[in-house]
Amino acid sequence: MGISQYIKEIGRGARGAKPLTREQATDLFGQVLDGAVTDLEIGAFCLAMRIKGETSEEMCGFLDATHSRLALLPATDRPLIVLPSYNGARKLPVLTPLLALLLAREGLPVLLHGMRTEARRVLASDVLNALEVRALIAPEKIANGTVRHIHTQHLHAGLARLLAVREVVGLRNPGHSVVKLMSPCAGPSVVVTAYTHPEYFEMLQSTFRTLGMNALLSRGLEGEVATDPRRTPRYDGFVHGVHTVLEAQQPGTASEVPGLPAEIDVATTATYTRQVLAGDLPIPHAIERQVEHILRLVDQTVSETSP
């Protein structure tokens, strides 16, 4: 049928556009993922949604379409920690690999998924490769205490194609929000995600509640889910959709973080990560707090699902 009827609704500008129902959003996004629409329609969809912005109901529909098509990893023995990583480092070293390895050290299975969506940024996956953490080329069960990373195309090729539209039009699209919220696992998981712009906060909270998700939400650093090592943000936790403020934002910003390098290249970041894991450099306090909150959510997730 195509998606022109939906574009007519969402493409009338910031004031005239109408939101889609969850069912309409599911149908639209499913057609986009399946490659059933033209490039012109995809471009119109991306630009219209960029101007209008996503509602929670639309995001739930987009996620419904995505989750029904993803190649899922088998259920893990403990809840899988899902770390989306799509931005990389621009000014500070990317610490998502450090967060992943610290969580694995606590005995958790950890998946980092992502791909390059912006040029000239240092990716978390590149740092993990330098640390000899194995990349997956197909979904497989992740053992407790293990980190694995996977390119988005191995979860769904159509989703990776949608993200690549940014290279052409220069703007993010709903796919960039979807990948930061999705859970590509057949069993229980905790999605660690972040937002940069405050206007997304309410939409994300409503989405987590509606879908009954387990998630940790905080302000991110340059679009990455690892927290800014210089400050402690507000942390919001969701267990089966039930919301709790885990920690209020702490005032102040540290002028420096002990041992944190000024360079952001792969080799330097990998060396820093190794030194922290070995105990030669301290774990940044903000990252340490983030690990503690994730562990707390895992415990709550397990206790509420146990018979």
ZAMARGU-4260 file (C-alpha; in steps of 0.2 Angstrom, whole numbers, plus 5000, padded with zeros to 4 digits):
<rodrens>
0) 5000/5000/5000 | 5015/5012/5003 | 5016/5025/5016 | 5010/5040/5007 | 4994/5041/5018
5) 5005/5042/5033 | 5016/5055/5026 | 5001/5066/5023 | 4997/5066/5041 | 5015/5068/5049
10) 5021/5080/5035 | 5011/5095/5038 | 5024/5105/5048 | 5026/5107/5066 | 5009/5114/5069
15) 4998/5105/5056 | 5005/5087/5058 | 4995/5074/5066 | 5002/5060/5077 | 5000/5042/5071
20) 4991/5028/5082 | 5002/5014/5088 | 4995/5003/5075 | 4998/5015/5061 | 5016/5018/5067
25) 5019/4999/5067 | 5013/4997/5049 | 5023/5012/5043 | 5039/5007/5051 | 5037/4989/5046
30) 5036/4994/5028 | 5051/5005/5030 | 5061/4990/5038 | 5055/4978/5025 | 5061/4989/5010
35) 5043/4990/5004 | 5044/5008/5000 | 5054/5020/4989 | 5069/5030/4994 | 5059/5045/4991
40) 5046/5040/5003 | 5059/5035/5016 | 5067/5052/5014 | 5050/5061/5016 | 5046/5050/5032
45) 5063/5054/5040 | 5061/5073/5037 | 5043/5074/5042 | 5047/5065/5058 | 5062/5076/5061
50) 5051/5091/5061 | 5036/5084/5070 | 5045/5073/5083 | 5040/5056/5089 | 5026/5053/5102
55) 5026/5039/5114 | 5013/5030/5105 | 5022/5031/5089 | 5038/5026/5097 | 5029/5010/5104
60) 5023/5006/5087 | 5040/5008/5079 | 5047/4997/5092 | 5033/4984/5090 | 5038/4983/5071
65) 5057/4982/5075 | 5055/4969/5089 | 5044/4958/5078 | 5058/4958/5064 | 5075/4958/5074
70) 5086/4943/5074 | 5086/4940/5093 | 5100/4933/5104 | 5095/4918/5115 | 5089/4921/5133
75) 5104/4923/5145 | 5106/4915/5162 | 5105/4932/5170 | 5096/4947/5163 | 5106/4953/5147
80) 5113/4971/5149 | 5110/4980/5132 | 5121/4995/5128 | 5117/5004/5112 | 5132/5013/5105
85) 5129/5024/5090 | 5138/5040/5092 | 5156/5038/5098 | 5168/5050/5105 | 5170/5068/5099
90) 5178/5077/5114 | 5180/5065/5128 | 5186/5047/5127 | 5171/5034/5124 | 5169/5025/5140
95) 5155/5013/5135 | 5168/4999/5133 | 5173/5002/5151 | 5156/5002/5157 | 5152/4986/5148
100) 5168/4977/5155 | 5164/4983/5173 | 5147/4976/5172 | 5154/4959/5165 | 5166/4959/5179
105) 5151/4959/5191 | 5145/4942/5182 | 5133/4950/5170 | 5131/4946/5151 | 5133/4962/5141
110) 5129/4966/5123 | 5134/4982/5115 | 5126/4985/5098 | 5129/4999/5086 | 5136/5006/5070
115) 5144/5022/5063 | 5131/5035/5060 | 5143/5050/5060 | 5160/5052/5052 | 5175/5056/5062
120) 5170/5049/5078 | 5179/5035/5088 | 5167/5021/5090 | 5165/5010/5106 | 5166/4994/5095
125) 5183/5000/5088 | 5189/5001/5106 | 5182/4984/5110 | 5191/4977/5095 | 5207/4984/5102
130) 5204/4976/5118 | 5201/4959/5109 | 5183/4958/5114 | 5175/4947/5101 | 5162/4954/5089
135) 5147/4943/5084 | 5142/4941/5066 | 5126/4932/5071 | 5116/4932/5087 | 5121/4919/5100
140) 5119/4917/5118 | 5131/4927/5129 | 5138/4919/5144 | 5138/4927/5161 | 5153/4939/5164
145) 5155/4941/5145 | 5155/4956/5134 | 5150/4954/5115 | 5147/4967/5102 | 5137/4966/5086
150) 5134/4977/5071 | 5116/4983/5068 | 5116/4975/5051 | 5117/4957/5059 | 5101/4961/5070
155) 5091/4968/5055 | 5098/4974/5038 | 5083/4986/5035 | 5086/4995/5052 | 5105/4998/5047
160) 5099/5005/5030 | 5088/5017/5039 | 5101/5023/5050 | 5113/5025/5035 | 5100/5038/5028
165) 5108/5051/5040 | 5124/5050/5029 | 5113/5057/5015 | 5101/5069/5023 | 5113/5074/5038
170) 5099/5072/5051 | 5094/5059/5063 | 5078/5050/5060 | 5066/5038/5071 | 5078/5024/5068
175) 5091/5032/5079 | 5078/5033/5093 | 5073/5015/5090 | 5090/5007/5092 | 5093/5016/5108
180) 5077/5008/5116 | 5076/4991/5108 | 5080/4975/5116 | 5087/4961/5104 | 5086/4947/5116
185) 5073/4933/5118 | 5074/4933/5137 | 5075/4946/5151 | 5086/4961/5149 | 5090/4979/5155
190) 5092/4992/5142 | 5104/5006/5147 | 5100/5021/5137 | 5102/5040/5138 | 5095/5056/5131
195) 5103/5072/5126 | 5089/5084/5123 | 5077/5087/5138 | 5061/5087/5127 | 5064/5068/5124
200) 5063/5064/5143 | 5044/5063/5145 | 5042/5053/5128 | 5055/5040/5134 | 5047/5038/5151
205) 5030/5035/5144 | 5037/5023/5131 | 5046/5012/5145 | 5030/5012/5155 | 5018/5007/5141
210) 5030/4993/5135 | 5034/4987/5153 | 5052/4988/5150 | 5067/4986/5161 | 5079/5001/5158
215) 5091/5014/5166 | 5088/5031/5159 | 5100/5046/5161 | 5108/5060/5152 | 5121/5054/5141
220) 5138/5060/5135 | 5139/5065/5117 | 5125/5053/5113 | 5133/5038/5122 | 5125/5028/5136
225) 5140/5029/5148 | 5138/5044/5159 | 5149/5059/5159 | 5164/5055/5170 | 5164/5073/5177
230) 5147/5073/5184 | 5133/5063/5191 | 5117/5064/5182 | 5099/5060/5187 | 5096/5041/5186
235) 5078/5035/5182 | 5075/5016/5183 | 5061/5006/5176 | 5057/4988/5181 | 5043/4980/5171
240) 5038/4998/5167 | 5037/5004/5185 | 5047/5020/5187 | 5058/5025/5201 | 5070/5040/5203
245) 5086/5031/5208 | 5097/5046/5211 | 5094/5065/5209 | 5106/5075/5199 | 5122/5080/5209
250) 5127/5098/5207 | 5144/5103/5200 | 5156/5097/5187 | 5174/5090/5191 | 5188/5100/5183
255) 5197/5084/5180 | 5195/5065/5181 | 5211/5056/5188 | 5219/5047/5174 | 5207/5052/5160
260) 5217/5055/5145 | 5215/5071/5134 | 5216/5061/5118 | 5201/5051/5112 | 5209/5039/5099
265) 5206/5021/5100 | 5223/5015/5106 | 5224/5028/5120 | 5206/5024/5126 | 5209/5005/5125
270) 5225/5008/5136 | 5215/5019/5148 | 5202/5006/5150 | 5215/4992/5153 | 5223/5002/5167
275) 5206/5006/5175 | 5201/4987/5175 | 5218/4982/5182 | 5217/4994/5196 | 5231/5005/5190
280) 5219/5020/5188 | 5203/5024/5198 | 5186/5020/5191 | 5178/5037/5188 | 5165/5039/5202
285) 5151/5043/5190 | 5154/5027/5181 | 5155/5017/5197 | 5138/5024/5202 | 5131/5020/5185
290) 5136/5002/5187 | 5129/5001/5205 | 5112/5007/5198 | 5112/4994/5184 | 5116/4980/5197
295) 5101/4986/5207 | 5089/4986/5193 | 5095/4968/5188 | 5092/4962/5206 | 5074/4970/5205
300) 5071/4962/5188 | 5076/4945/5195 | 5066/4946/5211 | 5050/4952/5202 | 5051/4938/5190
305) 5055/4924/5202 | 5040/4913/5207
</rodrens>
